Amino acid sequence: MDSLLKHMVDMTGHRDHAMLDISVISAVQELAGAAQTRILAITSVSGQQYLRARATIVQGGAARLEESQDGVLGEPVAALPELKRCLAEHQASAEAITADGMRVLWLPIWFGDKATTCLEIRDDKAFSHETVYVIGGIVGVYRNFQNLLDYSERDSLTGLLNRKTFDDQLARMLQNAHERDPRLPGQPERRQHHAQEKQWLAVVDVDHFKAVNDKFGHLYGDEVLILIANLLQSSFRAQDRVFRFGGEEFVVLLRSTTLDNAWKIIERFRINVESHVFPQVGRVTVSVGFVSISAYDSPVVTLGHADQALYYAKSNGRNRACHYDDLVAHGLLQTVASNDTAEFF
């Protein structure tokens, strides 16, 4: 009982989804004595559901966050008939036995009639009723606390993270970058090779969105935004963060990747939107401006650079992505920085 209470206190002490995931699998792993416990994200792409691990702990090991590979959707739910039926029928849990005799217990985290997260527990022995009961209680606390975090962090229409959460996460990312690169003021900037991994900020804007609202009405406009949000979540990686910034504008923070990879990921999203058939509306495109995040630029300057790249994309044909530093290098944009601000001309 003392251990359970300690885990409950630990879980409800977090204000971050990732640390909440770590906390819940640590609690379940200890209480169930299982071989492995995971938090799985459930994503839908073209009508098919896929599972991607967000956090994992194995017996005798420490809990860790998982980073998904670019372009990998994950394991298809269709390959797991017990879980597929559980999700289709909105059941509380599902069990299966794998070919090697391992027992698997899935507990979807339901918010109304939708589940985007699932707890998975694996062991070589059957799960007792007492264990399932206790874990069910932990899942209930986890679900309620996730709901509280979502309410304060997410946009009500699209379900994406909101502007306030963006401000907090960008400030945290800049602080972490500063700690990794403690260069003294006045020292020359260190040049980095393009192959080095950086953090990136991308601003996305739906092209001609006002025309969509004017022609089809705001209900169809809202549906376009919801579908764009879904394409953002399925196109970017699990470790990236996607935000609705307001209106038809979105922002993405890409974690630790090279310039070439950032291009590939952003282009994948742009092409996914271009090739998607939007009900009633038909074809919709997006423009994107992106920039690397520097520990020595303020959030205002970083966002301003991405906005300038976006403005260039929209002024030069739309349905394209533009990299701020490339535009500057080719003389297409010029900046004069002074006192943590930037003037554009």
C-alpha positions, 0 to 999 in steps of 0.5 A, a space after each residue: 500500500 505504501 508503494 502504491 501511494 508513493 507512485 500515486 503521489 509521483 504521478 500526480 506531481 508531474 506537469 509534463 506528459 512525458 514524465 507522466 508516462 515514465 511515472 505510470 509505467 514505473 508504477 505498473 511495472 513494480 506493482 505487476 512484476 511484469 517482464 515489460 510495460 509500455 505506453 503506446 500511442 495509437 495513431 490513424 493514417 488513411 483509416 488504419 490504426 498503428 501503435 508506436 511506443 512512447 515509453 518502455 520499462 523492462 524487468 530490472 531496468 529503468 524506464 525510458 522514453 522511446 524515439 520513433 524512426 522517421 517514416 515508420 508508422 509503427 505496428 498495425 493494430 490490424 495484426 493484433 485482433 484482440 486489441 483491434 476488437 477491444 478498440 472497435 467495441 470500446 472495451 476496457 481491456 484485451 488479452 492475448 498470448 503470443 506465439 512464444 507463450 508471452 501473455 499480453 494485457 492491453 488497457 486503452 486510455 479512453 477519453 469519451 469514445 476515443 483512445 489515442 494511448 494504450 498501456 501494454 503489459 507483458 509477462 510469462 504468467 497469467 495476470 491475477 484479478 487483483 493485479 488487473 484491478 490495481 492496474 485498472 485503478 492506476 489507469 483511471 488516475 493516469 487518464 484523469 490526470 492526462 485529461 487535466 493536462 490536456 485541458 490546460 495544454 491543448 487547443 479545443 478544436 484540433 487537439 494539438 498543443 496550444 500557444 501557451 504550451 508552445 511558449 513554455 516548451 520553446 523557452 525550455 528548449 532554448 534553456 537546454 540548448 544554452 546549457 549544452 553550449 555554455 559559450 561566454 558572451 563576446 566569443 565568436 559564434 562556432 560554425 556547425 556542419 550541416 550534418 550535425 543534429 539541431 533543434 528546428 522550428 517550423 511555421 505552417 500556414 494553410 494556403 488560401 484558407 479565407 477562400 475555403 471559409 468564404 466558399 464552403 463555410 466555417 464548418 468545412 473550414 474547421 474540418 480542414 483544420 482538424 484534418 491538417 492537424 491529423 496530418 501533422 501528427 502522422 507526418 512528424 515524429 513522436 518526439 516532435 511537438 505540434 502546436 496550433 498557433 491560432 487561426 490557420 497557423 501551426 508551429 512544429 518543434 523538431 527535436 534533434 535532427 539534421 538539416 537534410 532530415 528536417 527537409 525530408 520530414 517537412 516535405 513529407 508533411 507538405 506532400 501528404 497535405 497536397 495529396 489528401 482529398 478534403 471532403 467537399 473542399 477537395 485540394 488544400 495546400 500549405 506553406 512552411 518556413 523553418 529555422 534552426 533554434 539557436 541558444 543565443 537567439 530570443 524566442 521572438 527572433 527565432 519565431 520571426 526568422 521562421 515567419 520571414 521564411 514562411 512569408 517568402 514561401 507564400 509570396 513565391 508560389 505557395 505550397 512550398 517549404 523555405 529554410 530561413 538560412 538558405 534564403 539569407 545565404 542566397 541573398 533572398 532575405 537580409 536581417 539586421 539584428 540588434 538588442 535581441 530584435 531583428 529588422 527585416 527588409 
